[in-house]
Structure formats: structure tokens, C-alpha cells
């Protein structure tokens, strides 16, 4: 049977690369994003929806999945705490943590009943260290890492695998400002041991491996994909 995967944040960047990679490998892919339909070729269905809003349309549209990729996220422009308003903080956590929790909770119930399923959360190097974002982003990604580990522990015996991906600097529309004159692009590349930014496909390739069933002996791992940044 064709396996189904839900990718949030599928309109661009890592989410789009994940969706495209699954499609190229014969999966049925459901994409969710507040942005436009990327209109990917293959067995692709799309729902335009903000993950911080009412999720009932998502659950009605797609009642069950084999693989859940909680990829949607947002940056905070490296704002320190005194530059972060309550609204800023709440929005970052709503996208990066609370939406993943709500979506996971719904599909997890079906996975436990089947004793099968894989959940892949988009963590970050900011899940492990400071400097990968501002106060709100770093706090939200640390929280997502803790959420990922606790899920993995709680549901391993029920046949549900849970993983996190922790990318470093990835060139996407979200990081486009870093490539503007005076941005951080050159500095980040120089400070990364492999001397370059990552591309979304490199994260998507690791996603496919985790979803493939070939990582059956792994549970709760948060895989760094950072070009060696965290080695320093």
C-alpha cells in the first residue's frame, strides 16, 4: 500500500524539498501551509491553512497518516529578550511548538491504535545551543527538542518512532535576509566547518531515511545536519 505523509510548511524551503523527495519516491504526500500551493508533480494534495489557527479543517481533510513531518517554523530575526514583545514570543511558540503539539496529538492517537507511525519534528541547532536565533526562537526550539524526546520515550513501546532534525544554516526563503548586502551569509559560511550553507534537499534526504523504516533501531534521536557547526 502507498504510504501517506503530512508535511507542514510545504510551500517552500525544507518542507517543499521534503514533499518533493517523498513524491519522487512514490509516496502520497499531503502538504499544509499558509502560503500558496507549490503544485508539485505526483500524488500531492495541498491544504492552505495557518497552523496557529483552527486545525479542524486539517483533521477533517486528513484523518490519518503514516508519517508526520512537523516542519513549519519561523525565525525571530535574532531578537534579544528586551526586543521581544509578548506577541512576538507567543507567535514564535505558537508556530514552532504549540502547532506541532496539537497536530501530533491528533495523529498520534491513530498511530498508537495501529502500533505504527513515524513523527519527525523540525528542531534546529538552536535546540542545543545559543546563537542560532534570538531568545524566543532558541527557547522554542529547545522546548521542541524536549517534546520530541519525551514523545519518543512515552510511545516507543507502542510502535511509534519519534525523531528530530536539527539543521544549521540552510539557504531558504526564511534566511533570504542573510544574503542581502551586509547580511550574515559570508560570515556563516566561513564559520561553518564545511565552508558553505546547506541546501534544503540535504535535510530532505535525511528525512526520507528516517521515514523509510531503515532506522527501526533508532528512537528519539535529534540528528544534527549543520555542516559541523556544533563541533566547535
Buried (B, 14 or more C-beta within 10 A) or exposed (E): EEBBBBBBBBBBBBBBBBBBBBBBEEBBBBBBBBBEBBEBEBBBBBBEBBBBEEBEEBBEBBEBBBBBBBBBBBBBEBBEEEEBEEEBBEBBBBBBBBBBBBBBEBBBEBBBEEEBBBBBBBBBBBBBBEEBBBBBBBBBBBBBBEBBBEBBEEBEEBEBBBBBBBBBBBBBEBBEEBEEEEEBBEEBBEEBEEEEBBEBEBBBEBBBBBBEEEBEEBBBBBBBBBBEBBEE
